[in-house]
Amino acid sequence: FQGIVITPLLLLLFLGSSSSVPFTSIFSQLFMTVVVPLIIGQIVRRYIKDWLERKKPPFGAISSCVLLMIIYTTFCDTFANPNIDLDKFSLIIIVFIIFSIQMSFMFLTFIFSTRNNSSFTPADTVAIIFCSTHKSLTLGIPMLKIVFAGYEHLSLISVPLLIYHPAQILLGSLLVPTIKSWMVSRQKALKLTRQPKAPVKV
């Protein structure tokens, strides 16, 4: 929801252009698109929780297929637009910037969550690194389509988000072995430091 206010301000700051934004309409559409399904899902889950645990329907596979279709259709809509006007060099620059932003976010969250005065465990740190830097197409694309409805360069605006989502998947798969080994070694070191020392016999 902060993006509704921040995005027009950033456009005004970097592009020097302004436009009227129907905040009431945007808020109501986002509420119906994001918040209402979430609330309904939480309410329904309370009543069918036992049935779900018994039957265990393949919701994970279904959600992965839906997400894949969203990514595929968004890519098709974006790059099939003849007005996108995006050359290869600009695309490479965008990819480099997105990867740099993603790595910077992950590094900063790692630094903040491993400070001496933080109460986070190594497992908490891993969750913070991956969850706090996550940006999903399932929320980002509907938000873009609602905020920039009717805008002729909507496909061009969605390119960074289209790159960011696969980038976080790729970086995550590459960093998992390293982060896992760090977490295991860190947990072992904490266990050794917390073990009580045996009394010395005189």
N, C-alpha and C positions, 0 to 999 in steps of 0.2 A: 504493500500500500504506500510506502514511502516513495517508491519509484514513480508514482503518479505525480508527485510534487517535484521530486528531484530531477526527473527526466526533462520536463520543459525548461527548468532552470539551467540544466547543463546545455540544452540546445541553444538557449538564449546566450549563454556564456561563450560557447565555442563557435557557434555559427552566426551569432549576431542577429538572429531572426526571432520573431515572436509570433504567437498565434493564440487564439482563444481556445481554452480547453474546457469542455463540459464536465467539470469535476463530479457533479451530482450523478450524471449519467454513467460516468466511468466507474465511480464507486459502487453504484447499484449493480452494474454489469459484472464487475469483479466479485462482488458479494455473492451474486447468483451463480457465477462460474466456479468460484474457488471455495468460499466459506460454506455455502449451503450444502454442497455435496459432502464436504468434510463432516459437518454436523450430522447430516442424515446417516452417513456411514458409521459414525461413532454410536449413534442411537440404535441403529439396526444391529450392530455387532453385539450389543449387550444382550439382545434377545436371542440371537442365533449363535452365540459363542460356543455353547456345548455341541451344537450340531456341526459347526465348523471344525472343532477339535476331533470329532468322531470321523467325519467324512474326509476332511482335509482336501478340499477342492484345490486344483492347481492354479491358485490365484497368482502365484509368482510367475508362472509361464505365461498366463494371460496378460498380466501387467507388462511383462517384457515384450510381448508381441504388440500390444497397443502402443507402447513407447517407441518401438521400432517403426511402426506404421506412421506415427506422428513425425518422427525424424525424417523418414523417407518422403512423406507427402510435403513436408516443409521444405526439404531440399529441392524437390521437384518444382514447387511453386516459386521458390526463390530464383533458381537458375534458369527456369523456363521463361522468366519475365524478360522481354527484350529491352526494357528500360533500366536494367540493373546497372549497366555501365561500370563493370568492375574488371580491370585488367589483371593479368597474372602477377605483375610486380606488387600491386596493391594488395592482392590476396595473400601473397607471401608475407608482406609486412604485417597484415592483420593476424595471420597465424603466429608469427613471431611475438607480437604484442600480447596475444591471448595466452600463449605458453608462458611468457615472462610474468604476466599478472598472476596466472595460476600458481606458478612456482613461488612467487613472492608471498602470496596469501598463505600457502602451505608452510613456508619458512617462518613467517611471522607468527602463525598460530602455534607452531612447534616451539618457538622461543618463549612466547607468553605462557604456554601451558607447562613448560618445564622449568620455570623459575623456582628458585629456592623457597620462596614464600608461598608458592601455589600448593594447594592440597590435592592436585590431580595425580592419579596413578598413571603408570605407563599406558595401560589400556584406555584410560580416559583421554590421554594425549592423542592416541591413534584415532579415536572416535572424533575428537575435536578437529584434527587435521583434515579428515575426509568429509565430515558432515558440515562444518562451518564454511567450507569453501565450495560447497555443492551448489550448482545452478542447473535447474531442470528445464528442459524444453516444455514439459507439460504445463508449467506455470508461466514461463517466460513468453512463449509464443502467444497464448491467449491474451496476456497482458499487452503485448505489442499490438495485436490486432484490435484490441479495444481502445487503447490510448491513441493509436495512429490510424484509426479507421478512415478509409478513403484517401489516405496519403499515398501519392504515386511512387514514392521511394521506400515503401514499407519493406520490400524484398531486400533492399540494400541495408536497411537498418537491422534486419534479422540475421545478417551474415555473422557478426561477432558471436551472437548467441549460438548459432548453428555450429560454429567452430569450438566454442567454449565447452559445450557438452561432450563431444567426442574427445576433446583434449583432456578433460578431467578423468574420463574412462581410461584413456591411454596412459596418462601419467600415474594413475592409481595402480594399474596393472604392472607398470614398470617399478614403482616404488614399494609395492607390497612386500617383496622378499627382504629388502633393506630395512624397512620399518618393522617388519616382524622380528627379524634378528635383533634389532635394537631393543624392542619391547621385551623379548625373552631374556636378553642379557641384563637389561635394567631391572626386571622383576627378580632375577636371581641375585643381583647385587643388593637389592633392597631386603630380600629375605635374609641374606648373610649379615647385614648390618643390624637387623632387628632380632637376631637370635641372641638369647642371653649367654653371657660369657660364663664358662665353667669356673667355679671357685678354685683359687690356687691354694694347694695344701702346703703348709709350712712344716 
